[in-house]
Amino acid sequence: MSVLKVNVLAALLGLVSVPGWALQSFEGTVKALEPTYLPGTVAFDMDAGNAACPAGKQLRWQKPDVENNKAVYSTVMAALISKNKIRVYINDNDSTCVIQYLHLLSN
């Protein structure tokens, strides 16, 4: 009887579980930075990409926190000027190319 209860509980938990998001990442240098959409969105191009967001396609960082967007803009500008690489993370197969996380890398 307890095996049946465990199986039923496992089946119910499987039905209500939240799907996980898988992330893809790639590294490259910033080639262009678009300030037009600030403070709501930071848009830029890189020399690297993946299947959903190939090199040269505009990437976007957009969070509800305007101060966060300004900080990311400064980080991307620093990467552009210094030619340091950045690593970006996007959701799997996200062809809208909205970045979830961003790391500034040293040379």
C-alpha positions as CSV (number, residue, x, y, z in Angstrom):
1,M,0.0,0.0,0.0
2,S,2.8,2.5,0.8
3,V,4.4,1.8,-2.6
4,L,1.2,2.8,-4.3
5,K,1.0,6.0,-2.2
6,V,4.6,6.9,-3.1
7,N,3.9,6.4,-6.8
8,V,0.7,8.4,-6.7
9,L,2.5,11.2,-4.9
10,A,5.4,11.1,-7.4
11,A,2.9,11.3,-10.3
12,L,1.1,14.3,-8.7
13,L,4.4,16.1,-8.1
14,G,5.4,15.5,-11.7
15,L,2.2,17.2,-12.8
16,V,2.7,20.4,-10.8
17,S,6.5,20.8,-11.1
18,V,7.7,24.0,-12.7
19,P,9.7,23.6,-15.9
20,G,13.4,24.6,-15.5
21,W,15.1,27.0,-17.8
22,A,18.3,25.9,-19.5
23,L,20.8,28.5,-20.4
24,Q,23.2,28.8,-23.3
25,S,26.3,31.0,-23.1
26,F,28.9,32.3,-25.5
27,E,31.9,34.7,-25.3
28,G,33.1,37.4,-27.5
29,T,34.0,41.0,-27.9
30,V,31.5,43.9,-28.2
31,K,31.4,45.4,-31.7
32,A,28.6,48.0,-31.3
33,L,26.7,49.5,-28.4
34,E,23.3,51.1,-29.0
35,P,22.3,53.7,-26.4
36,T,19.0,54.7,-28.1
37,Y,16.8,52.5,-25.9
38,L,18.2,53.5,-22.5
39,P,17.3,53.4,-19.7
40,G,14.9,50.5,-20.4
41,T,17.1,48.4,-22.7
42,V,20.8,48.0,-23.4
43,A,21.3,46.8,-27.0
44,F,24.7,45.7,-28.5
45,D,26.3,43.4,-31.0
46,M,29.1,40.9,-30.5
47,D,31.5,39.0,-32.8
48,A,30.2,35.7,-31.3
49,G,26.9,34.0,-31.0
50,N,25.0,30.7,-31.1
51,A,22.4,29.2,-33.4
52,A,19.5,31.3,-32.0
53,C,21.6,34.6,-31.8
54,P,24.4,34.4,-34.3
55,A,27.3,36.9,-34.3
56,G,26.2,40.4,-35.4
57,K,22.6,39.9,-34.2
58,Q,21.5,42.6,-31.7
59,L,21.5,41.3,-28.2
60,R,19.4,43.0,-25.5
61,W,19.6,43.4,-21.7
62,Q,16.3,44.7,-20.3
63,K,15.4,44.5,-16.6
64,P,12.7,46.5,-14.8
65,D,15.4,48.1,-12.6
66,V,16.7,51.2,-14.5
67,E,19.8,51.5,-12.3
68,N,20.7,47.9,-13.2
69,N,20.3,48.7,-16.9
70,K,22.7,51.7,-16.5
71,A,25.2,49.5,-14.7
72,V,25.1,46.9,-17.5
73,Y,25.4,49.7,-20.1
74,S,28.6,50.9,-18.3
75,T,30.0,47.4,-18.2
76,V,29.3,46.8,-21.9
77,M,30.8,50.1,-22.7
78,A,34.0,49.2,-20.7
79,A,34.2,46.0,-22.6
80,L,33.8,47.8,-26.0
81,I,36.5,50.3,-25.2
82,S,39.0,47.8,-23.6
83,K,38.2,45.1,-26.1
84,N,37.8,42.7,-23.2
85,K,35.6,39.7,-23.8
86,I,32.2,39.3,-22.2
87,R,30.2,36.1,-21.6
88,V,26.5,36.3,-22.0
89,Y,23.8,33.8,-21.0
90,I,20.5,33.5,-22.7
91,N,17.6,31.1,-22.3
92,D,17.8,28.0,-24.6
93,N,16.8,28.8,-28.2
94,D,15.7,32.4,-27.3
95,S,15.7,34.0,-30.7
96,T,14.8,37.3,-29.1
97,C,18.3,37.4,-27.7
98,V,17.4,38.8,-24.3
99,I,20.4,38.3,-22.0
100,Q,19.8,36.8,-18.6
101,Y,23.3,37.2,-17.1
102,L,26.5,38.9,-18.3
103,H,30.1,38.6,-17.2
104,L,33.0,40.9,-18.0
105,L,36.2,38.8,-18.6
106,S,39.8,39.8,-18.3
107,N,42.3,39.5,-21.1
